[in-house]
Amino acid sequence: MLDPARLRVLVEIGHAGSITAAAARLAFTPSALSQQLAKLERELGCRLVERGPTGVTLTRQGEVLLRHGERVLGELRDAERAVKASIEAEPESLAIGTFSSAGKVLVPEALAALRERHPRARLSLVDIEPPGGYGLVTARDLDVLITHRYPGGTLPSDNGLHRRRLLADPLRLVLPADHPKADGKISLRELKDEDWISGAHGVPNRICLEHLFAQADIRPHVAYETRDYEVTLALVGAGLGISLVPMTLLGDVDCDRLAVRVLPGVRPAREIFVVHRKRPPRLVAELVGLLTPGRAG
C-alpha cells in the first residue's frame, strides 16, 4: 500500500512545479523531499517526474498518480476534520482561491457578508491564476475556486468537481479619450494597425484577442504585454495603446482620460465560474449564494 505521506510529496510537487517550492511548503529540505520521491518511484517501479532547468514536470504515470493522490488526500482531510469536530467545537473554515480581478471586485463584499454571519469562521484567500486550482479543490487545500474562461480558451476537465457559471463579464474596448476613433462606431478591422495592450502569449486575454482578430482574418499588434488590468488602464490613459477590458473593472473609470466602447457585431465576454466539491460544507453554499448576482443578502 502506498504511503500517504509520500503521496502528499508527489501532490505538492505537482502543484508547485518545483521540488524546492514543494519542500518549503512541507517544511522539508529539497534533498529530503527528493529522497521521499525516490522511494515512491522505487515502490511503483517507474519515474514520476522529469527534472528540467526551470523545475519539474510530471510523467504520464505521475499525472495518473497525482489525480488519485488529490482525491485520497482530500478524503483524509475530510476524515480528520470530522473526527476533530466530534471531539470539540472546531470553528468552520473556508479556503478560497481566486484570480486577481475577481479578488478585487467580486469577492470582498461576499466575504465580508460571510464574516458577519459567521464571526468565528476561519476564512482565507489565495491568488490562483486560471486555469490552475482544480487539483487544490480535489485535495481539499481549497474549498472554493473562482476561475474564468475567455473567448477562444478552453476549460480544464472538472475531474468530478461541481463547476457553475456565476456570470458573463462583457469585454469592452478602452481607448484614450482623445483617440481619433473614440467617437462613433468602431470595427476590429479599423483597429488592426493600433498598438494593443494585452497579456503575453498564452495568457487568457491574449488568447481571446488573437481569437477575435483571427475571425476577422487579421492579426493584432501587441506593443505592451501585461496581465494586470490596472497597469493596462494606466497605459491606455497615458495614450500608449488600446485594450479589451472586462466591464466589471470599469466601474470607476476616469472618463476624462479613457473612452469605453462596445465593438459593433462582437459581443465578447469572459465567463466567471465557481468550482467546489459536489457535497460542499455549508459555508461554500452560502458564499456561492452571495457571489451569485441577484441572490446576495
VEXDREN-216836 format. One record per atom (N, C-alpha, C, O): x, y, z. Coordinates in steps of 0.001 Angstrom, whole numbers, plus 500000, padded with zeros to 6 digits. Layout:
BEGIN
XYZ ...
end
This chain:
BEGIN
500846498808500000 500000500000500000 500884501245500000 501907501288500682 500488502242499242 501263503471499153 501224504232500475 500210504244501174 502339504860500799 502448505688501995 501795507042501715 502235507748500807 500744507433502477 500076508724502217 501023509913502312 500843510904501604 502047509825503196 502993510935503319 503783511118502028 504019512246501593 504195509997501411 504919510103500145 503995510529499014 504402511232498089 502748510092499104 501763510522498115 501589512034498168 501467512693497136 501579512572499379 501444514022499518 502644514735498910 502498515815498337 503836514137499030 505023514724498419 504809514909496921 505096515977496380 504305513872496246 504080513986494805 503035515045494495 503199515821493554 501952515086495285 500890516068495044 501437517479495182 501140518344494357 502230517720496213 502793519060496416 503747519431495287 503753520575494833 504552518477494832 505454518753493714 504655519054492455 504987519972491705 503593518272492225 502754518510491046 502106519875491066 502002520527490027 501668520321492233 501020521636492336 502034522770492222 501762523795491597 503218522576492837 504210523651492860 505040523712491583 505529524781491215 505208522560490893 506047522525489700 507527522622490013 508344522868489125 507874522426491298 509259522581491725 509472521812493016 508651521887493930 510566521076493096 510881520360494333 511218521346495443 510830521138496593 511934522415495115 512302523412496126 511066524075496723 510970524222497942 510110524479495865 508896525136496366 508043524177497185 507482524559498212 507947522915496721 507175521926497472 507823521648498823 507125521490499824 509170521588498859 509879521348500117 509624522477501107 509438522231502299 509616523714500617 509352524851501508 507957524766502105 507761525058503284 506998524368501297 505627524274501792 505500523162502842 504741523301503801 506228522077502666 506132520941503584 507132521028504735 507181520143505589 507939522113504755 508964522301505790 510010521181505746 510506520758506790 510344520703504551 511408519735504329 512581520451503669 512433521571503180 513729519813503654 514800520266502787 514561519664501401 513958518595501293 515021520331500344 514839519749499000 515426518346498881 514849517493498206 516582518091499536 517187516758499430 516325515707500121 516204514587499625 515718516056501270 514842515104501963 513605514810501126 513139513672501070 513077515844500475 511894515640499633 512247514754498431 511470513883498040 513424514990497858 513857514169496724 513998512706497137 513686511806496358 514469512468498365 514598511094498853 513229510421498980 513071509252498629 512237511173499488 510889510616499603 510300510314498230 509631509298498042 510550511194497282 510075510971495915 510745509738495317 510088508934494656 512052509585495546 512780508426495006 512230507125495585 512104506135494864 511902507117496881 511325505923497498 509975505587496868 509669504419496629 509163506627496599 507865506399495972 508045505820494572 507316504908494180 509010506342493818 509261505828492466 509737504374492522 509367503569491667 510558504031493527 511020502649493644 509856501713493983 509773500597493470 508957502189494860 507794501373495219 506942501057493990 506422499949493860 506802502021493099 505936501866491935 506678501305490724 506053500800489791 507996501391490737 508774500865489623 508716501712488378 508823501187487270 508549503028488533 508513503931487367 508902505333487791 508837505678488971 509310506146486809 509613507550487071 508311508334487143 507390508117486356 508257509239488092 507053510052488280 507257511502487867 506290512196487557 508504511970487859 508784513350487450 509989513377486521 510848512497486561 510030514399485690 511187514689484861 511736516042485302 510999517026485354 513023516090485616 513650517334486059 514127518140484868 514665517589483908 513925519466484936 514355520354483872 515007521585484457 515045521734485678 515524522478483617 516233523671484112 515329524648484855 515818525439485663 514034524611484602 513130525574485255 512198524907486266 511270525546486763 512434523633486574 511561522948487531 511360521503487128 512211520908486468 510235520944487525 509942519549487199 508585519452486530 507706520281486763 508421518444485704 507121518127485116 506818516667485435 507724515840485535 505544516367485592 505150515003485894 505162514159484626 504793514630483551 505586512915484763 505459511965483671 503991511550483542 503154511951484350 503687510743482516 502307510270482357 501874509498483596 500742509642484056 502776508675484138 502435507929485353 502287508877486550 501446508666487424 503114509916486572 502997510896487647 501670511630487612 501074511896488656 501202511960486401 499903512631486266 498774511735486758 497850512200487425 498853510433486425 497829509488486886 497809509438488410 496744509510489024 498987509316489017 499052509232490474 498639510542491122 498041510539492198 498951511666490479 498539512970491022 497028513039491166 496522513445492213 496300512645490123 494835512727490176 494283511849491302 493382512267492030 494817510646491445 494362509784492536 494808510340493887 494056510301494861 496033510857493937 496554511391495191 495754512570495700 495538512699496905 495312513432494797 494490514569495212 493213514094495887 492806514629496918 492589513087495297 491340512573495888 491595511899497238 490821512069498180 492685511132497321 492999510441498581 493264511451499686 492732511312500787 494083512473499409 494387513469500433 493142514241500826 492970514594501993 492274514506499863 491020515187500184 490169514378501151 489611514923502103 490072513071500901 489289512217501799 489924512148503188 489209512164504190 491252512071503263 491929512036504557 491707513330505331 491512513302506546 491735514460504635 491495515731505320 490053515820505813 489800516330506904 489110515327505015 487714515300505469 487565514440506714 486849514808507645 488246513280506734 488170512386507890 488744513064509128 488171512967510213 489873513750508971 490491514435510104 489571515520510664 489417515648511879 488966516293509773 488067517359510229 486846516789510934 486383517343511931 486321515673510412 485130515071511010 485424514579512424 484606514750513328 486601513964512614 486958513476513951 487149514644514912 486680514594516049 487829515687514468 488047516848515332 486726517504515708 486537517943516842 485818517565514742 484515518176515016 483727517363516032 482930517923516784 483941516030516068 483216515196517027 483793515310518436 483118514985519413 485042515772518542 485684515904519842 485447517284520447 485190517412521644 485535518296519623 485414519664520126 484729520525519072 484673520178517893 484217521641519527 483524522557518611 484566523361517833 484857524512518159 485121522728516797 486137523401515995 485475524419515071 484464524109514441 486033525636514978 485439526652514090 485406526160512635 486321525470512185 484368526515511926 484305526189510499 485380526980509761 485797528050510204 485816526439508638 486840527122507849 486424527143506382 485643526308505927 486959528104505666 486668528237504234 487907528796503557 488326529916503850 488498528016502646 489678528431501895 489276528698500454 488712527828499790 489561529885499977 489116530338498655 490328530617497778 491305531211498234 490267530194496535 491250530569495529 490558531398494461 489481531029493993 491155532497494077 490518533368493090 491563534074492247 492670534337492715 491216534380491007 492111535185490182 492017536647490627 491053537042491283 493014537433490269 493216538726490921 492053539706490729 491647540358491691 491509539825489516 490470540842489330 489171540453490024 488447541333490489 488852539156490110 487687538733490890 487936538989492367 487024539357493108 489205538787492796 489547539084494172 489381540549494512 489236540910495680 489403541385493503 489242542822493732 487783543252493699 487363544052494536 486996542736492745 485661543298492539 484510542385492949 483410542880493196 484720541079493030 483615540166493330 483645539622494753 482605539500495400 484835539298495233 484951538526496470 484834539349497750 484195538879498691 485415540559497846 485463541231499145 484108541410499826 483982541100501010 483093541900499116 481789542114499748 481162540798500185 480553540723501252 481310539757499362 480750538453499730 481433537911500979 480768537385501871 482769538036501048 483489537559502221 483123538359503467 482995537801504557 482958539664503298 482574540491504441 481200540089504967 480991540029506179 480262539814504058 478922539379504477 478993538027505179 478295537792506165 479852537133504656 480006535817505280 480625535951506664 480218535254507594 481603536838506812 482225537076508114 481202537599509117 481232537229510290 480303538456508654 479269538993509563 478333537884510031 477910537876511187 478009536952509142 477122535847509503 477815534831510414 477188534250511299 479125534623510183 479866533581510909 481158534187511455 482234533939510910 481065534966512512 482253535680513015 483374534764513493 484527535195513534 483079533514513856 484117532598514341 484758531785513215 485756531098513435 484207531860512050 484742531063510937 486137531540510547 486445532730510609 486966530593510148 488315530920509687 488288531017508166 488160530008507473 488407532228507661 488357532471506216 489762532755505704 490549533429506369 490073532236504517 491384532505503911 491228532616502401 490280532086501821 492170533312501773 492111533540500327 493519533520499763 494451534056500363 493664532886498587 494944532883497872 494694533216496404 493623532941495863 495702533811495774 495635534117494340 495919532862493535 496928532192493755 495030532545492602 495212531404491693 494847531881490285 493690532201490012 495827531926489410 495527532359488050 495002531179487228 495612530110487224 493874531365486531 493343530302485677 494370529895484627 495154530718484156 494354528606484267 493365527567484596 493734526731485819 493185525644485998 494644527204486660 495083526423487803 494043526351488911 493046527072488897 494296525465489874 493490525420491092 492553524249491246 492115523960492360 492228523561490162 491266522461490264 491781521356491183 491041520837492018 493059521001491023 493629519958491860 493645520338493329 493532519470494196 493784521633493620 493780522085495016 492403521900495656 492301521654496857 491346522020494849 489998521763495373 489819520271495627 489278519873496658 490272519450494691 490168517995494868 490904517540496123 490414516685496861 492093518117496364 492910517726497512 492483518424498804 493090518197499850 491454519264498751 490914519985499920 491849521066500431 491662521555501546 492852521454499650 493620522637500015 492752523881499842 492938524877500541 491816523818498921 490843524883498713 489436524310498826 489187523167498441 488526525109499354 487115524724499371 486376525275498157 485429524663497664 486817526433497685 486154527110496559 487226527667495627 488226528226496078 487007527510494332 487865528128493319 487002529026492446 485963528602491940 487436530263492273 486777531180491332 487718531337490147 488860531771490303 487236530986488970 488090530940487797 487346531525486598 486205531968486731 487980531527485444 487320532133484271 487713531425482988 488638530614482948 486973531762481945 487327531363480574 487050532548479661 485962533124479688 488047532907478851 487875533954477847 487488533319476514 487748532135476300 486872534088475617 486614533567474271 487903533056473633 488952533696473708 487798531893473007 488973531281472397 489699530322473315 490537529541472863 489383530374474624 490030529492475583 489174528262475855 488023528188475427 489744527304476568 489030526083476924 489058525909478431 489969526390479104 488059525222478955 488010524914480374 488697523581480641 488531522639479867 489470523484481730 490046522185482085 488943521200482452 487810521603482712 489269519917482476 488327518918482981 487975519244484425 488837519656485201 486712519060484783 486312519360486167 486720518251487141 486630518433488355 487169517104486619 487658515997487460 486679515621488572 487088515346489701 485406515611488251 484407515187489230 483957516272490178 483148516013491069 484466517495490007 484031518618490847 482786519252490245 482421518976489102 482140520108491033 480971520846490543 481446522208490050 482082522958490790 481134522522488796 481520523804488209 480260524516487721 479445523934487006 480111525764488111 478907526512487769 479282527921487322 480124528569487944 478667528390486262 478945529745485793 478252530762486684 477046530675486915 479014531726487182 478452532797488005 477908533926487144 476803534414487380 478679534339486148 478242535466485320 479086535542484056 480169534961483971 478565536268483084 479313536613481879 479706538078482002 478853538949482173 480999538339481914 481561539677482120 481958540248480761 483014539888480241 481141541131480166 481428541628478808 482779542334478725 483193543026479655 483450542149477602 484711542847477341 484409544110476549 483657544086475574 485004545203476981 484785546497476332 486099547025475767 487170546814476337 485995547709474645 487143548374474056 487430549654474843 486537550480475029 488660549816475299 489061551006476057 490145551725475269 491160551134474901 489913553014475013 490831553843474241 491142555115475033 490402555469475951 492236555804474681 492439557139475250 491272558049474857 490752557946473746 490867558922475750 489698559765475487 489870560622474243 488883560949473583 491100560993473908 491334561844472734 491709561031471487 492197561593470507 491487559734471519 491794558889470362 490895559268469192 489707559514469400 491419559324467962 490588559703466807 489361558812466609 488369559257466032 489412557570467073 488291556659466881 487438556519468150 486610555613468243 487639557407469114 486904557299470378 485422557608470210 484610557181471031 485057558336469170 483648558671468917 483153557872467715 483869557673466734 481901557420467826 481295556697466720 481555555204466791 482206554717467716 481042554482465805 481172553028465761 482569552630465289 483183553291464452 483043551526465857 484386551041465529 484308549548465272 483623548823465994 485005549089464251 485102547653463998 486524547191464293 487452548000464319 486692545892464514 488026545360464752 488960545648463582 490134545964463775 488425545536462368 489274545742461189 489856547154461162 490970547361460681 489099548127461682 489604549501461736 490725549659462764 491438550662462757 490880548676463641 491855548783464717 493087547910464484 493907547743465387 493223547357463289 494292546394463032 495678547016463130 496639546299463408 495820548316462912 497135548960462954 497420549637464293 498446550296464456 496509549470465244 496694550104466557 497697549326467412 497932548137467196 498278550026468382 499085549366469404 498153548838470487 497422549602471117 498186547518470698 497315546889471692 498090546608472978 499309546435472970 497353546568474065 497898546225475374 497180544963475832 495954544945475951 497949543909476087 497346542628476442 498385541778477166 499532542195477327 497979540583477601 498910539668478240 499878539069477236 499736539248476027 500861538357477759 501836537682476904 501178536492476213 500051536120476540 501885535900475261 501374534715474561 500993533643475575 501760533341476490 499806533074475407 499330532032476304 498494532530477456 497792531746478094 498555533826477737 497702534408478790 496272534503478243 496090534858477079 495248534190479063 493880534108478519 493400535333477746 492753535179476710 493701536563478224 493184537712477476 493907537900476136 493344538472475203 495150537421476043 495867537465474754 495280536417473806 495098536689472619 494986535232474317 494340534198473504 493026534727472948 492703534513471779 492269535421473800 490984535991473381 491177537019472270 490478536978471258 492129537947472454 492362538986471451 492740538367470109 492211538763469071 493650537400470128 494067536763468878 492933535961468255 492817535889467031 492096535358469097 490932534611468591 489961535541467870 489478535209466788 489672536697468454 488729537639467838 489287538175466517 488557538291465532 490568538497466500 491166539013465268 491245537925464195 491085538210463008 491490536686464610 491561535592463635 490230535423462912 490193535080461730 489131535670463639 487818535579462995 487649536640461914 486893536450460961 488358537759462067 488325538816461050 489484538686460060 489682539546459201 490262537570460198 491373537273459296 492455538351459334 493038538683458301 492723538896460515 493794539858460706 494521539517462004 494060538681462780 495662540171462234 496448539919463440 496646541218464205 496953542249463606 496473541180465519 496692542404466302 498181542650466529 498977541711466564 498545543908466682 499915544251467049 499931544579468540 499467545642468953 500464543670469338 500530543873470788 501871544516471108 502922543885470995 501816545781471510 503039546537471781 503454546446473245 504641546518473565 502472546289474133 502760546270475566 502097545037476181 500894544824476026 502893544233476876 502386542983477443 502273543091478961 503273543284479653 501054542965479473 500815542888480907 499491542176481118 498555542363480342 499404541348482177 498142540704482502 497419541475483592 496316541102483991 498034542553484079 497464543370485157 496589544460484544 497087545325483823 495285544420484829 494385545383484201 494566546793484751 494260547754484044 495044546957485969 495324548306486467 496463548937485667 496412550119485326 497490548140485372 498582548621484517 498055548920483118 498413549930482512 497197548026482610 496614548225481283 495897549568481187 496127550332480250 495031549852482155 494267551104482115 495182552312482252 494929553352481645 496250552185483049 497199553290483176 497905553544481846 498109554698481468 498277552485481138 498932552644479839 497987553249478808 498386554110478024 496725552796478810 495746553387477881 495550554861478217 495518555702477319 495419555179479500 495223556571479913 496382557472479527 496204558674479326 497584556881479425 498754557656479015 498859557785477499 499804558381476983 497877557220476786 497852557349475331 498765556387474594 499117556630473440 499162555270475261 500141554364474666 499528553233473848 500244552537473128 498217553039473949 497602551947473205 496154551783473590 495583552618474293 495564550701473124 494158550406473397 494074548964473901 495033548201473780 492908548593474473 492804547258475047 491352546832475151 490438547650475045 491156545532475361 489856544986475740 489905544690477239 490805543994477710 488934545221477985 488945545123479449 487575544659479925 486560545150479430 487518543722480877 486221543281481415 485447544441482044 486027545298482711 484148544453481826 483315545561482277 483294545694483798 483131546802484311 483457544577484540 483432544672485993 484573545528486526 484516545988487666 485608545750485720 486745546551486167 486666547998485726 487605548767485928 485544548372485123 485430549722484563 484422550583485315 483972551606484799 484068550175486530 483048550904487279 483431552317487636 482577553203487644 484722552553487937 485156553903488325 486200554438487345 487153555108487743 486009554137486066 486959554565485047 486976556092484940 485943556745485090 488150556645484681 488336558094484532 487900558506483129 488628558302482157 486711559085483035 486148559437481718 486900560580481046 486762560780479839 487697561337481809 488490562399481196 489698561842480448 490243562495479557 490112560634480816 491298560051480201 490990558855479312 491764558525478413 489846558200479568 489547556955478877 488168556995478227 487232557595478756 488063556352477085 486778556159476412 486490554669476364 487362553871476018 485258554294476714 484856552886476746 483803552674475672 482796553382475638 484027551707474799 483120551490473680 482795550010473516 483564549137473917 481625549750472910 481229548401472508 481654548209471065 481480549103470237 482214547042470762 482570546745469377 481339546246468634 480813545191468989 480855546958467617 479661546512466878 479874545134466257 480916544858465662 478872544282466406 478926542960465808 479739541958466587 479801540789466207 480369542386467678 481186541491468508 480733541651469944 480677542770470452 480410540556470605 479957540612471989 480809539676472854 480280538749473468 482118539913472904 482954539010473698 482735539205475197 482473540318475655 482844538138475939 482714538207477393 483546537095478009 483629535995477462 484158537383479139 484802536303479886 483758535709480820 483008536436481471 483719534398480880 482791533697481763 483499533424483092 484627532932483120 482826533747484175 483390533526485505 482667532351486145 481437532308486180 483449531391486655 482904530153487206 483307530005488668 484324530538489110 482481529267489404 482847528839490748 482945527313490729 482106526633490138 483977526790491383 484237525348491399 484357524896492849 485047525525493651 483678523796493177 483774523237494529 483409521760494488 483032521246493435 483515521083495605 483155519675495677 481651519515495512 480895520466495707 481221518317495153 479801518104494887 478964518103496160 477768518393496107 479564517784497300 478853517892498583 479655518824499484 480340518369500400 479570520124499224 480451521069499916 479941521394501325 478762521187501613 480817521905502212 480382522420503510 479403523575503321 479344524186502254 478645523861504358 477595524880504214 478156526266503914 477501527056503234 479366526580504412 479935527895504121 480159528087502633 480060529206502129 480462527002501923 480647527097500475 479335527489499808 479308528385498963 478251526822500185 476947527131499591 476551528582499878 476003529264499012 476829529046501089 476485530436501418 477319531415500599 476800532417500107 478616531125500451 479466532020499667 479012532073498215 478947533151497624 478699530918497636 478233530890496246 476956531717496104 476789532440495121 476050531611497089 474841532420497048 475146533905497096 474493534694496414 476131534293497894 476494535709497995 477189536212496723 477104537393496386 477866535314496034 478558535701494806 477631535753493603 477925536444492628 476513535032493656 475610534919492525 474796536199492376 474134536609493329 474825536845491202 474050538061491006 472574537847491318 471965536873490874 472004538780492095 470585538727492413 470241537875493600 469083537819494013 471282537171494189 470987536299495314 471659536755496594 471431536164497650 472471537777496530 473163538240497739 472174538848498715 471133539380498329 472532538755500005 471705539410501012 471077538423501933 470345538808502845 
end
